[in-house]
Amino acid sequence: MADPSSLQPFPGARIFHFLETTSTMDEARILSTAGAARGSVVVADSQKAGRGRLPGRAWSGKPGSSLLCTIILDAADGSVPGFPLRVGLALLKTMTTLVPRARGRLSLKWPNDLLVMPPPRLHRPDEADAADAMECAPPPRKLAGILCEGSGGRVLAGIGLNLLSQAWPSDCKIPPVSLEEAFYPGAPSEVAGRDEVLAELLRRLASVLRDPDALSEVEENLHGLGSRVRFVPGLPGSAPIEASLVGLAPSGALKLRLDDGTIVEHASGELAIEKTPSTDDASRGGARQGPSLGIGTRWGRTSDPDHASRIAVDAVPGPDASRTGD
């Protein structure tokens, strides 16, 4: 690790480095209880029991191939509206700063994943239906995940960011990807180092936590904005609804437009982003066309490869829950 003082924008904070641990979240909880300063970070080369927010979700990786860290913050930080989304925004800003070629290809999946969109695929002149060609594009892939938990009056922000290529588990709900695979294939030496990424992440996080416009920027980068979605309110097993994803509430809750035009907000639930059918699709017996909210405008094209995928989003706990992220 580099000199910790050179990485820290939080006064008095320290960086604790472990070669191996069960999870950086576990170590951070111990240090938080012991009074570690706001902004202190636990970093590990590998972890044996990294996890996601819901039971059965895990984070695994080859030692040294990822940034695995947990940042210790105060309760006031966790009470900022959309806290996990702000952590995601800090990570997105870090990537677009250090990896210029990533600009325009990253999105934030509500509430706490960073996705890489596939590069635009231009259809060949001999392809009769450009929309059908776009449907064959690969789905977005998961570059990073975020897990936020409360602990003894503090809040812990755990981050797993894939840096280098490795063998991925085959049972992931969203296919993983690394910075190397997505932007520097076959050139691992060009990938930003862990210390460099962490230093920029801490700087960005200190900024977005106090930025009143942070959620507006999250919304601009929200994966599936304007898409027709299938949403299961609350815990899995509730009756699903179909609606259009229109943005974020000031609290960070998801805003959906129902078929009758009503706007509803949900702070928890499971979301599936689906391809929005065109008029031609409907005439061929496809799903009914929902309100058009211009997702193509967000990405600068009239159709998006992510429409062809269904992305599940884990339940988001309410404000009194001790776990606030994925």
Backbone bond lengths (Angstrom), bond angles and torsions (degrees), N, CA, C in turn:
res aa  C-N    CA-C-N  psi(-1)  N-CA   C-N-CA  omega(-1)  CA-C   N-CA-C  phi
1 M - - - 1.454 - - 1.521 110.51 -
2 A 1.322 115.89 149.19 1.446 121.00 174.83 1.527 109.24 -73.20
3 D 1.347 116.25 171.21 1.450 121.46 176.62 1.529 108.68 -56.82
4 P 1.335 118.87 117.52 1.461 120.80 -175.95 1.518 113.72 -55.71
5 S 1.336 116.85 -35.29 1.455 118.83 -177.83 1.518 112.42 -63.42
6 S 1.346 116.29 -22.65 1.457 119.37 -179.81 1.520 111.80 -81.94
7 L 1.343 117.95 -9.80 1.451 121.58 -177.09 1.523 112.89 -103.50
8 Q 1.319 118.53 -11.37 1.454 121.08 -163.93 1.525 114.30 -105.27
9 P 1.343 117.64 117.58 1.460 120.89 171.29 1.523 112.51 -89.30
10 F 1.358 117.19 -5.46 1.457 121.93 -179.81 1.534 109.17 -96.17
11 P 1.327 119.08 117.28 1.472 121.60 -177.09 1.524 112.32 -56.95
12 G 1.317 115.45 131.96 1.459 121.27 175.47 1.515 115.38 79.24
13 A 1.319 117.74 -3.32 1.467 120.74 -177.62 1.523 110.94 -76.73
14 R 1.333 114.67 154.74 1.465 121.05 178.88 1.517 109.32 -126.63
15 I 1.331 115.22 162.68 1.462 121.65 174.82 1.524 108.04 -117.14
16 F 1.330 115.88 124.01 1.463 122.67 -178.30 1.526 108.34 -107.23
17 H 1.321 116.28 120.95 1.467 121.45 -175.20 1.528 110.30 -108.32
18 F 1.331 116.27 128.13 1.459 123.12 176.49 1.523 108.86 -118.65
19 L 1.312 117.11 137.02 1.462 120.11 173.60 1.524 109.66 -67.93
20 E 1.330 116.40 -41.74 1.459 121.77 178.79 1.517 109.00 -150.31
21 T 1.325 116.37 144.89 1.454 121.19 176.74 1.526 108.70 -153.56
22 T 1.319 116.57 169.00 1.466 118.60 174.39 1.520 109.01 -64.19
23 S 1.331 116.28 -53.45 1.463 121.21 172.54 1.519 108.13 -159.66
24 T 1.316 116.57 148.39 1.460 119.51 178.35 1.527 110.54 -64.75
25 M 1.325 117.36 -27.47 1.464 120.69 177.66 1.523 110.82 -63.43
26 D 1.338 117.36 -42.21 1.456 120.91 179.15 1.531 111.02 -62.51
27 E 1.331 116.28 -44.97 1.472 120.13 179.99 1.527 110.28 -65.21
28 A 1.336 116.53 -40.63 1.462 119.81 -179.41 1.519 111.39 -64.63
29 R 1.328 117.20 -34.94 1.459 120.31 179.19 1.529 110.36 -63.38
30 I 1.329 116.14 -41.51 1.473 120.43 178.38 1.521 110.32 -64.46
31 L 1.328 116.54 -46.03 1.469 120.49 -178.41 1.518 111.54 -67.64
32 S 1.336 116.26 -34.87 1.456 120.01 177.84 1.520 110.97 -62.95
33 T 1.322 116.15 -44.41 1.460 121.18 178.82 1.523 111.01 -62.99
34 A 1.331 115.81 -32.64 1.462 121.03 -179.50 1.529 112.06 -80.09
35 G 1.332 117.80 -1.79 1.458 120.50 175.17 1.509 116.09 96.97
36 A 1.331 118.53 21.56 1.465 120.32 178.32 1.524 110.19 -56.58
37 A 1.306 116.34 142.01 1.460 121.73 -175.63 1.526 111.52 -66.57
38 R 1.312 115.75 152.30 1.466 122.52 175.09 1.528 109.64 -54.98
39 G 1.324 115.22 132.01 1.453 120.79 -179.95 1.511 114.11 91.44
40 S 1.334 117.44 -3.75 1.465 119.63 175.68 1.527 109.06 -65.51
41 V 1.336 115.74 150.30 1.458 121.10 -172.45 1.522 110.22 -131.50
42 V 1.327 115.16 138.65 1.457 121.72 169.06 1.524 107.59 -104.15
43 V 1.331 116.37 126.12 1.470 122.35 179.15 1.513 108.26 -123.46
44 A 1.330 117.24 138.53 1.460 121.26 178.35 1.515 110.54 -131.98
45 D 1.334 115.23 145.42 1.465 119.96 173.19 1.523 110.70 -70.26
46 S 1.333 115.76 -35.21 1.465 120.12 177.13 1.517 108.58 -153.03
47 Q 1.328 115.50 156.21 1.458 120.70 176.36 1.521 109.05 -136.65
48 K 1.325 114.62 141.56 1.456 119.83 -174.13 1.516 113.36 -89.04
49 A 1.324 117.01 -18.32 1.469 119.63 -175.93 1.520 110.94 -140.72
50 G 1.337 116.20 43.76 1.461 119.29 174.19 1.516 109.22 -63.31
51 R 1.327 116.81 144.67 1.457 118.96 -172.62 1.525 111.22 -142.71
52 G 1.335 113.69 162.88 1.448 121.33 170.46 1.511 109.81 -98.23
53 R 1.336 116.81 -174.44 1.450 120.81 -173.94 1.515 113.69 -71.42
54 L 1.326 117.30 -38.19 1.459 120.35 -175.94 1.525 110.71 -96.87
55 P 1.324 118.15 153.63 1.464 121.44 178.34 1.521 111.03 -55.12
56 G 1.330 115.20 137.26 1.452 119.81 179.01 1.512 114.40 90.85
57 R 1.344 117.14 -9.83 1.457 120.42 177.74 1.524 108.39 -91.61
58 A 1.333 116.87 130.20 1.461 121.19 -177.97 1.508 110.09 -133.35
59 W 1.347 115.59 160.39 1.455 121.15 174.69 1.520 106.62 -125.43
60 S 1.321 115.94 118.44 1.457 120.00 -178.18 1.513 109.33 -130.05
61 G 1.328 115.94 160.13 1.455 119.06 179.31 1.515 111.50 -176.66
62 K 1.312 115.93 162.47 1.455 122.40 177.74 1.531 109.29 -69.86
63 P 1.343 118.69 136.31 1.462 120.45 -178.37 1.529 111.96 -52.30
64 G 1.328 115.66 131.37 1.449 121.51 177.20 1.515 115.25 81.86
65 S 1.341 117.72 -1.05 1.460 120.04 -176.05 1.518 113.24 -92.31
66 S 1.334 117.06 -7.96 1.460 121.12 -174.95 1.520 110.43 -137.37
67 L 1.323 114.94 160.21 1.460 120.62 165.96 1.519 106.07 -89.01
68 L 1.325 116.45 113.23 1.462 123.43 178.92 1.518 106.96 -116.88
69 C 1.313 118.15 110.94 1.452 119.62 -175.28 1.517 111.41 -151.41
70 T 1.311 115.58 158.78 1.456 122.91 171.31 1.521 107.93 -133.02
71 I 1.324 115.92 131.15 1.456 123.13 -178.03 1.526 108.56 -104.85
72 I 1.326 116.17 130.10 1.459 122.30 -179.24 1.534 108.74 -92.59
73 L 1.328 115.78 122.70 1.458 121.06 -179.33 1.526 110.20 -129.35
74 D 1.319 116.34 172.29 1.455 120.59 -178.64 1.528 111.37 -89.89
75 A 1.330 114.82 164.14 1.462 119.74 -179.59 1.524 111.52 -58.24
76 A 1.321 117.56 -34.79 1.460 120.85 179.48 1.525 111.50 -62.03
77 D 1.319 116.91 -33.22 1.470 120.36 176.96 1.518 109.89 -66.65
78 G 1.333 116.52 -43.55 1.456 120.58 -178.13 1.508 113.29 -68.92
79 S 1.344 117.47 -20.19 1.461 120.41 179.97 1.521 112.62 -86.30
80 V 1.325 117.78 -5.25 1.461 120.85 176.57 1.527 108.28 -65.21
81 P 1.320 118.96 133.83 1.473 120.55 -178.14 1.524 112.24 -53.48
82 G 1.347 114.97 132.28 1.458 119.92 177.84 1.512 113.84 67.16
83 F 1.327 117.32 38.22 1.467 120.26 -175.15 1.530 113.42 -53.43
84 P 1.355 120.52 -51.24 1.474 118.41 179.43 1.534 112.47 -60.78
85 L 1.332 116.82 -34.11 1.460 120.38 178.51 1.525 110.62 -66.47
86 R 1.315 117.13 -36.24 1.460 120.92 178.08 1.536 110.81 -66.49
87 V 1.330 115.95 -39.57 1.472 118.46 175.85 1.527 109.46 -61.02
88 G 1.339 116.29 -42.80 1.458 120.30 177.06 1.514 112.23 -61.39
89 L 1.330 117.09 -39.70 1.459 120.57 178.60 1.526 110.91 -64.46
90 A 1.331 116.67 -40.92 1.463 119.72 177.16 1.522 110.74 -59.92
91 L 1.329 116.17 -39.34 1.463 120.19 179.44 1.529 110.67 -68.73
92 L 1.318 116.82 -42.36 1.473 119.73 177.85 1.527 110.59 -61.30
93 K 1.326 117.68 -44.20 1.457 121.05 179.02 1.530 111.06 -63.29
94 T 1.325 115.83 -36.59 1.466 119.77 176.92 1.519 110.62 -60.82
95 M 1.329 116.43 -45.32 1.454 120.60 -178.35 1.529 111.92 -66.24
96 T 1.311 117.86 -42.99 1.466 119.10 -177.74 1.526 111.44 -71.29
97 T 1.328 116.47 -22.17 1.467 119.84 175.59 1.521 111.19 -76.94
98 L 1.331 116.46 -46.82 1.464 120.88 -175.45 1.520 113.00 -85.62
99 V 1.327 116.99 -21.70 1.465 121.54 -177.46 1.539 107.83 -127.77
100 P 1.325 118.19 79.13 1.475 120.20 -176.48 1.515 113.86 -53.94
101 R 1.334 117.52 -32.63 1.468 119.45 -179.03 1.527 112.39 -70.48
102 A 1.337 117.30 -8.76 1.465 120.20 177.11 1.525 112.44 -82.33
103 R 1.310 117.48 -12.88 1.468 120.23 -177.66 1.524 110.33 -61.43
104 G 1.328 115.07 131.94 1.448 120.81 -178.64 1.513 114.46 86.65
105 R 1.345 117.89 -4.08 1.457 120.15 -179.15 1.530 113.09 -120.45
106 L 1.313 117.15 5.56 1.459 120.59 179.71 1.521 109.83 -110.28
107 S 1.311 116.54 146.63 1.463 120.82 175.19 1.519 109.03 -146.45
108 L 1.339 115.50 158.07 1.451 122.44 179.50 1.515 109.15 -102.60
109 K 1.315 116.47 118.85 1.465 120.94 177.40 1.523 108.30 -88.80
110 W 1.306 115.50 116.90 1.469 120.49 -179.96 1.524 110.89 -56.02
111 P 1.323 119.37 127.38 1.454 123.82 6.15 1.520 114.93 -105.57
112 N 1.332 120.18 -4.25 1.474 116.61 -165.41 1.528 116.11 -160.54
113 D 1.309 118.81 34.95 1.464 120.73 174.01 1.520 109.21 -124.36
114 L 1.317 115.31 149.74 1.462 121.62 173.97 1.520 107.95 -107.85
115 L 1.326 116.46 120.83 1.458 122.39 -176.52 1.522 111.23 -108.95
116 V 1.326 115.21 151.90 1.461 122.41 171.65 1.513 107.91 -108.18
117 M 1.317 116.18 123.13 1.454 120.82 177.06 1.523 109.10 -80.42
118 P 1.322 118.55 147.33 1.468 120.32 175.50 1.519 109.64 -65.77
119 P 1.332 117.50 152.46 1.463 118.85 177.38 1.513 110.77 -63.03
120 P 1.333 117.75 149.45 1.467 119.86 178.96 1.521 111.40 -55.28
121 R 1.316 115.44 137.34 1.468 120.51 178.75 1.517 108.45 -111.31
122 L 1.314 116.78 114.69 1.450 121.20 177.91 1.516 109.22 -86.62
123 H 1.336 116.62 127.25 1.461 118.91 -177.63 1.526 110.29 -74.12
124 R 1.313 115.16 149.53 1.460 121.10 179.54 1.529 110.05 -75.05
125 P 1.319 117.28 154.24 1.465 119.86 179.16 1.520 113.36 -57.68
126 D 1.349 117.35 -26.98 1.458 119.02 -177.86 1.531 112.57 -86.42
127 E 1.331 118.06 0.78 1.444 120.68 176.72 1.523 108.64 -85.74
128 A 1.316 115.94 119.00 1.457 120.43 -172.64 1.523 112.31 -68.07
129 D 1.306 117.62 -34.54 1.459 120.16 -173.88 1.523 109.31 -127.62
130 A 1.332 116.28 103.98 1.461 120.27 -177.89 1.519 111.29 -62.43
131 A 1.345 116.80 -34.85 1.467 119.61 -179.98 1.514 110.87 -63.93
132 D 1.350 116.31 -41.17 1.462 118.99 177.75 1.516 110.66 -63.85
133 A 1.349 116.52 -36.38 1.461 119.93 179.14 1.527 110.44 -64.34
134 M 1.349 116.01 -39.78 1.451 119.41 179.80 1.524 111.56 -64.66
135 E 1.354 116.67 -32.49 1.452 119.94 -179.37 1.520 111.87 -64.15
136 C 1.324 116.99 -21.35 1.460 120.92 -179.44 1.522 112.14 -85.37
137 A 1.340 117.04 -4.98 1.457 120.65 -179.84 1.527 109.69 -64.93
138 P 1.335 117.42 149.50 1.462 120.00 179.62 1.525 110.99 -66.84
139 P 1.322 117.18 155.07 1.471 120.62 179.30 1.522 110.62 -74.92
140 P 1.328 117.62 166.17 1.464 119.92 173.34 1.519 110.03 -63.74
141 R 1.320 115.79 158.05 1.461 120.99 -179.05 1.525 109.62 -126.01
142 K 1.315 115.02 155.50 1.464 121.18 -174.10 1.522 111.00 -89.43
143 L 1.328 115.27 117.98 1.456 121.43 178.37 1.528 111.69 -91.12
144 A 1.322 116.71 -34.59 1.462 120.23 -176.32 1.518 110.44 -152.42
145 G 1.322 115.32 152.71 1.450 122.21 174.58 1.516 110.00 -128.18
146 I 1.323 115.75 154.26 1.462 122.01 -176.55 1.520 108.79 -128.88
147 L 1.320 116.14 136.11 1.462 122.53 176.64 1.519 108.07 -128.86
148 C 1.333 117.95 119.14 1.456 122.30 179.28 1.516 109.88 -115.22
149 E 1.317 115.84 131.00 1.455 121.27 -179.00 1.521 110.10 -136.41
150 G 1.344 115.43 149.31 1.445 120.87 171.93 1.514 110.31 -87.75
151 S 1.334 116.18 149.03 1.464 120.22 -179.57 1.521 109.67 -155.19
152 G 1.333 116.82 106.64 1.454 121.10 173.87 1.511 114.28 55.12
153 G 1.310 117.64 42.09 1.455 120.36 179.80 1.517 114.09 84.47
154 R 1.319 118.15 1.82 1.469 122.86 175.26 1.523 108.63 -113.64
155 V 1.297 116.21 173.16 1.458 120.98 175.29 1.515 108.32 -130.11
156 L 1.335 115.85 137.87 1.460 122.82 -176.23 1.515 108.92 -116.28
157 A 1.327 116.31 128.51 1.464 121.88 -179.89 1.521 108.57 -112.29
158 G 1.338 116.08 104.68 1.454 121.37 179.08 1.515 110.92 -93.13
159 I 1.324 116.15 138.69 1.461 121.51 -176.83 1.522 109.87 -134.55
160 G 1.320 115.68 133.21 1.462 121.55 171.40 1.517 108.24 -122.68
161 L 1.316 117.17 116.33 1.463 122.89 -177.89 1.523 109.37 -121.94
162 N 1.323 116.84 122.37 1.460 121.15 -179.79 1.526 110.37 -77.73
163 L 1.317 116.42 120.24 1.462 120.99 -179.78 1.523 112.15 -100.41
164 L 1.332 116.51 -52.32 1.462 120.81 -173.94 1.525 111.33 -112.23
165 S 1.324 115.80 157.95 1.459 121.68 -178.81 1.521 111.20 -65.28
166 Q 1.312 115.93 147.86 1.459 122.69 178.11 1.519 108.39 -162.96
167 A 1.321 115.96 174.78 1.458 120.20 176.39 1.518 108.29 -80.68
168 W 1.341 116.34 127.51 1.451 120.66 -176.69 1.526 110.88 -98.26
169 P 1.337 117.09 148.47 1.467 119.94 173.05 1.526 109.77 -60.40
170 S 1.305 116.21 148.85 1.461 120.45 -176.76 1.516 113.21 -88.96
171 D 1.338 117.54 -7.96 1.466 119.98 -174.06 1.521 113.25 -104.86
172 C 1.334 118.02 18.07 1.458 120.62 -179.77 1.527 110.67 -72.30
173 K 1.332 116.55 137.74 1.460 120.25 179.53 1.526 110.34 -65.43
174 I 1.323 117.00 -35.50 1.462 122.18 175.04 1.522 106.73 -120.82
175 P 1.328 119.12 125.44 1.472 120.28 -177.76 1.522 111.31 -59.05
176 P 1.336 118.36 129.63 1.462 120.87 178.51 1.524 111.25 -74.60
177 V 1.321 115.44 164.47 1.456 122.43 174.29 1.524 107.37 -154.76
178 S 1.316 116.18 155.35 1.463 120.74 177.55 1.521 109.97 -110.44
179 L 1.331 115.68 164.99 1.464 119.93 174.40 1.524 110.59 -58.01
180 E 1.325 116.21 -40.02 1.460 119.58 179.61 1.520 111.18 -61.07
181 E 1.318 116.85 -50.48 1.468 120.31 -178.26 1.517 112.18 -61.87
182 A 1.325 115.88 -43.15 1.454 120.25 -173.37 1.517 113.28 -75.30
183 F 1.333 117.08 -37.13 1.457 118.75 -169.53 1.529 114.80 -128.89
184 Y 1.337 118.43 -16.51 1.466 121.09 -179.73 1.526 110.25 -135.75
185 P 1.320 119.05 54.16 1.469 120.21 -175.16 1.522 112.23 -57.90
186 G 1.328 114.40 126.52 1.463 119.82 178.92 1.505 114.58 74.70
187 A 1.341 118.35 7.50 1.464 120.95 -178.40 1.525 110.26 -132.00
188 P 1.330 117.86 65.51 1.473 120.07 -176.01 1.520 113.14 -61.64
189 S 1.327 117.80 -25.86 1.462 119.62 -179.17 1.526 112.25 -67.20
190 E 1.323 117.54 -16.79 1.457 120.86 179.96 1.527 112.85 -88.40
191 V 1.315 117.08 -9.75 1.459 120.81 -179.53 1.528 109.58 -74.13
192 A 1.324 116.03 136.78 1.465 120.51 178.43 1.518 110.56 -57.56
193 G 1.326 116.87 139.72 1.454 121.26 179.86 1.516 112.67 -73.78
194 R 1.320 115.07 161.22 1.467 120.60 -176.14 1.523 111.99 -59.80
195 D 1.343 117.21 -43.55 1.458 119.75 -178.37 1.519 111.32 -64.37
196 E 1.309 116.35 -40.03 1.458 120.84 179.02 1.529 110.66 -63.63
197 V 1.328 115.87 -43.29 1.464 120.05 179.25 1.524 110.30 -64.50
198 L 1.334 117.39 -44.45 1.456 120.89 -178.17 1.526 110.84 -63.47
199 A 1.327 117.59 -42.82 1.463 120.65 179.94 1.522 111.15 -59.80
200 E 1.325 116.81 -45.38 1.466 120.43 179.80 1.521 110.72 -68.36
201 L 1.322 117.60 -38.30 1.462 121.41 179.33 1.519 111.06 -61.58
202 L 1.318 117.90 -45.55 1.463 120.72 179.73 1.525 110.99 -62.90
203 R 1.306 116.59 -40.49 1.465 120.30 178.68 1.520 110.57 -63.31
204 R 1.332 116.70 -44.41 1.466 120.59 -179.98 1.527 111.63 -67.64
205 L 1.335 116.64 -38.57 1.452 120.00 -179.47 1.522 110.97 -64.30
206 A 1.329 117.13 -43.88 1.459 120.10 178.56 1.525 110.78 -57.82
207 S 1.320 116.41 -32.58 1.460 121.23 -179.26 1.529 112.32 -76.99
208 V 1.349 117.40 -49.28 1.477 119.22 -173.59 1.522 112.47 -70.28
209 L 1.338 117.88 -24.07 1.460 119.53 179.60 1.523 111.76 -64.94
210 R 1.326 117.28 -25.13 1.465 119.91 179.93 1.528 113.02 -112.32
211 D 1.324 116.76 9.75 1.460 121.12 -177.64 1.527 110.03 -88.03
212 P 1.347 119.24 114.98 1.464 120.37 -178.97 1.523 113.47 -67.63
213 D 1.323 117.08 -16.49 1.468 120.84 -178.98 1.521 112.82 -100.90
214 A 1.340 116.96 10.82 1.467 119.74 -174.02 1.528 112.00 -61.35
215 L 1.332 118.10 -43.23 1.464 119.32 -176.77 1.521 111.70 -68.84
216 S 1.316 117.43 -29.54 1.468 119.55 174.62 1.516 110.02 -64.17
217 E 1.341 116.30 -38.25 1.458 120.14 178.09 1.523 111.18 -71.27
218 V 1.334 116.64 -35.68 1.466 119.42 173.90 1.523 109.62 -60.07
219 E 1.313 116.53 -46.54 1.454 120.57 -178.48 1.521 111.95 -59.44
220 E 1.338 116.81 -38.38 1.453 120.70 178.62 1.522 111.87 -62.55
221 N 1.330 116.23 -26.20 1.467 121.20 -178.56 1.526 112.39 -108.54
222 L 1.316 116.85 16.46 1.464 121.38 -174.75 1.525 110.62 -74.44
223 H 1.296 115.59 125.55 1.459 120.75 -179.77 1.527 110.26 -66.57
224 G 1.321 116.65 127.90 1.449 121.06 177.14 1.509 114.77 86.03
225 L 1.334 118.79 7.28 1.453 120.52 -179.98 1.531 109.95 -55.17
226 G 1.327 116.20 123.77 1.456 121.06 -178.66 1.511 114.71 90.67
227 S 1.314 117.30 -2.61 1.458 120.35 -178.56 1.525 112.29 -81.65
228 R 1.303 114.66 154.19 1.462 122.26 167.21 1.526 106.70 -74.76
229 V 1.341 117.62 127.70 1.454 120.00 -175.07 1.518 111.21 -130.05
230 R 1.291 114.24 160.15 1.471 122.83 170.77 1.517 106.18 -111.82
231 F 1.327 116.89 124.10 1.455 121.50 -172.13 1.523 109.85 -129.25
232 V 1.336 116.11 132.49 1.463 122.15 176.47 1.529 107.61 -107.80
233 P 1.327 118.29 106.57 1.465 120.40 -178.04 1.519 112.10 -64.36
234 G 1.324 116.28 147.04 1.455 121.04 175.48 1.515 111.82 66.36
235 L 1.297 115.64 -140.18 1.454 120.73 -178.27 1.518 111.12 -79.21
236 P 1.349 117.93 152.45 1.461 120.70 174.81 1.518 110.40 -54.43
237 G 1.319 116.35 140.43 1.449 121.59 -175.64 1.509 112.22 111.32
238 S 1.344 116.72 -18.24 1.453 120.23 174.92 1.522 109.47 -71.77
239 A 1.331 115.64 159.97 1.461 119.75 -179.84 1.526 109.90 -67.48
240 P 1.336 117.92 129.34 1.469 120.33 -179.00 1.523 111.68 -75.65
241 I 1.318 115.25 157.47 1.452 121.69 173.26 1.527 107.83 -127.17
242 E 1.316 116.25 155.24 1.455 121.53 173.98 1.518 108.25 -110.77
243 A 1.324 116.68 133.92 1.452 120.95 -174.98 1.518 108.78 -159.08
244 S 1.313 115.90 -179.05 1.459 121.94 175.88 1.525 108.72 -110.20
245 L 1.325 116.21 134.30 1.462 121.63 -179.61 1.534 107.59 -80.39
246 V 1.334 115.77 113.98 1.460 118.91 -174.33 1.520 113.92 -107.14
247 G 1.329 118.52 -10.64 1.457 118.74 177.31 1.505 112.81 146.82
248 L 1.341 115.26 -153.22 1.453 122.74 -176.25 1.516 110.53 -119.78
249 A 1.328 116.07 145.58 1.454 122.10 170.24 1.527 108.44 -80.27
250 P 1.327 118.80 164.67 1.473 120.70 177.85 1.523 113.59 -56.68
251 S 1.324 116.95 -24.22 1.465 121.45 178.78 1.524 112.80 -80.57
252 G 1.342 116.87 -12.94 1.457 121.28 -173.15 1.509 113.02 97.63
253 A 1.334 117.05 -4.20 1.470 120.62 176.40 1.529 109.88 -65.27
254 L 1.320 115.15 156.19 1.459 121.29 -179.88 1.526 109.64 -80.64
255 K 1.327 116.90 134.46 1.461 121.77 177.53 1.519 109.70 -105.10
256 L 1.332 116.02 127.74 1.455 122.54 -178.12 1.527 109.72 -124.47
257 R 1.320 116.18 143.29 1.453 121.51 174.43 1.524 108.50 -104.27
258 L 1.342 115.50 118.86 1.457 120.87 178.13 1.526 110.28 -76.19
259 D 1.324 116.16 169.16 1.461 120.21 -176.72 1.524 113.06 -62.51
260 D 1.341 117.04 -25.48 1.464 118.94 179.12 1.524 112.50 -87.35
261 G 1.345 116.25 6.48 1.454 120.70 178.44 1.511 114.81 92.60
262 T 1.318 118.02 -8.00 1.458 121.68 179.78 1.522 110.99 -68.34
263 I 1.325 117.32 135.78 1.464 122.27 175.44 1.523 108.56 -96.84
264 V 1.324 117.17 125.45 1.460 121.71 177.72 1.519 109.32 -121.79
265 E 1.330 115.85 154.93 1.459 121.94 179.25 1.519 109.96 -118.27
266 H 1.323 115.63 139.54 1.463 120.83 178.98 1.523 109.32 -133.50
267 A 1.333 115.89 124.45 1.459 121.20 176.76 1.513 111.71 -92.17
268 S 1.333 117.64 -9.13 1.455 120.65 178.36 1.514 109.00 -147.67
269 G 1.312 115.48 154.17 1.451 119.88 179.10 1.509 111.80 146.97
270 E 1.298 115.31 -177.35 1.462 121.77 179.51 1.521 108.86 -123.63
271 L 1.313 115.27 131.57 1.449 122.50 -172.31 1.517 110.51 -117.73
272 A 1.329 116.28 138.08 1.459 121.41 172.75 1.519 107.54 -122.86
273 I 1.314 116.23 120.31 1.463 120.45 179.63 1.504 108.06 -91.32
274 E 1.311 116.66 124.07 1.452 121.91 -173.83 1.522 110.62 -119.61
275 K 1.314 114.77 161.07 1.455 120.93 174.59 1.529 109.22 -62.46
276 T 1.328 116.13 128.38 1.457 119.84 174.82 1.515 108.35 -81.96
277 P 1.343 118.77 118.33 1.450 120.24 -174.97 1.518 111.96 -70.44
278 S 1.317 115.40 144.85 1.450 120.90 174.97 1.521 108.99 -83.48
279 T 1.326 116.28 172.54 1.455 120.48 177.23 1.518 110.85 -58.97
280 D 1.342 116.08 -38.82 1.457 119.45 178.68 1.515 110.82 -64.44
281 D 1.358 116.21 -38.74 1.460 119.43 178.58 1.516 109.86 -60.16
282 A 1.351 116.06 -44.26 1.452 119.73 -178.28 1.520 111.05 -63.46
283 S 1.323 116.59 -37.33 1.458 118.88 -179.28 1.519 111.68 -69.94
284 R 1.368 115.51 -20.64 1.463 119.07 178.14 1.525 110.98 -92.72
285 G 1.350 116.19 8.77 1.458 119.30 177.55 1.508 113.39 97.10
286 G 1.345 117.64 14.05 1.448 120.32 179.49 1.510 111.15 -75.87
287 A 1.320 115.47 -175.40 1.460 120.47 -179.28 1.521 110.10 -66.60
288 R 1.335 114.92 158.67 1.448 120.32 -177.01 1.519 110.52 -68.49
289 Q 1.333 116.50 141.63 1.450 122.07 -179.57 1.533 110.22 -70.48
290 G 1.304 116.94 128.41 1.456 121.10 175.48 1.509 110.29 -93.11
291 P 1.330 117.59 178.92 1.454 120.90 178.89 1.522 110.68 -57.14
292 S 1.307 117.61 136.12 1.461 122.01 -179.50 1.519 109.02 -84.76
293 L 1.339 116.81 119.05 1.447 120.81 -176.34 1.519 111.86 -118.96
294 G 1.326 117.32 14.20 1.455 121.08 167.81 1.508 116.69 70.39
295 I 1.340 118.17 42.57 1.464 117.43 176.50 1.515 111.56 -61.27
296 G 1.338 116.86 -29.15 1.459 119.39 179.47 1.509 112.37 -61.92
297 T 1.342 116.41 -30.96 1.451 120.06 178.86 1.515 110.84 -63.50
298 R 1.356 116.29 -39.24 1.463 120.64 -179.59 1.523 111.80 -58.20
299 W 1.320 116.77 -38.03 1.459 120.16 -175.92 1.523 112.38 -104.41
300 G 1.336 116.77 1.78 1.451 119.37 174.46 1.517 113.63 78.44
301 R 1.331 117.33 22.73 1.447 119.81 175.69 1.523 108.05 -152.01
302 T 1.317 116.25 162.07 1.452 119.45 -169.75 1.515 113.86 -81.51
303 S 1.317 118.09 -16.04 1.461 120.24 173.25 1.507 107.96 -140.33
304 D 1.329 116.47 156.46 1.456 120.48 -171.75 1.509 110.39 -129.23
305 P 1.332 118.13 135.76 1.460 118.86 -179.12 1.509 113.18 -61.89
306 D 1.353 117.79 -23.23 1.452 117.40 -179.46 1.521 111.80 -71.29
307 H 1.340 117.34 -15.62 1.457 119.07 176.87 1.534 111.20 -63.69
308 A 1.320 116.15 -24.07 1.457 119.07 -176.14 1.517 112.27 -81.48
309 S 1.333 116.88 -2.42 1.457 119.15 -175.80 1.516 110.89 -112.74
310 R 1.313 114.93 157.64 1.457 121.51 172.65 1.519 106.73 -114.59
311 I 1.335 116.81 119.71 1.447 121.87 -175.60 1.516 109.04 -114.10
312 A 1.306 118.02 120.16 1.458 121.10 179.27 1.513 109.38 -83.77
313 V 1.313 117.10 140.22 1.447 123.28 177.18 1.515 107.99 -119.07
314 D 1.328 117.13 129.27 1.449 121.04 -178.52 1.520 110.95 -68.88
315 A 1.333 115.46 160.67 1.460 120.89 178.36 1.516 110.20 -62.83
316 V 1.331 116.22 141.76 1.461 122.24 176.32 1.511 108.11 -102.04
317 P 1.340 118.92 121.78 1.457 120.07 -178.72 1.513 111.31 -64.75
318 G 1.318 116.15 157.78 1.449 121.26 176.12 1.522 110.90 -73.43
319 P 1.338 117.38 176.79 1.469 120.25 -174.26 1.511 114.39 -64.95
320 D 1.337 118.72 -19.74 1.457 119.56 -179.04 1.517 112.69 -92.65
321 A 1.320 116.72 -2.42 1.465 119.04 -178.64 1.498 110.20 -78.27
322 S 1.327 116.25 154.37 1.457 119.90 -178.64 1.510 111.86 -84.43
323 R 1.324 118.11 -11.85 1.457 120.71 -178.97 1.513 107.20 -118.96
324 T 1.347 115.38 123.00 1.465 118.75 -171.85 1.495 114.01 -122.28
325 G 1.314 119.02 17.94 1.443 119.89 179.62 1.497 111.27 -156.51
326 D 1.364 117.29 -169.43 1.458 121.70 -178.21 1.508 109.74 -105.72
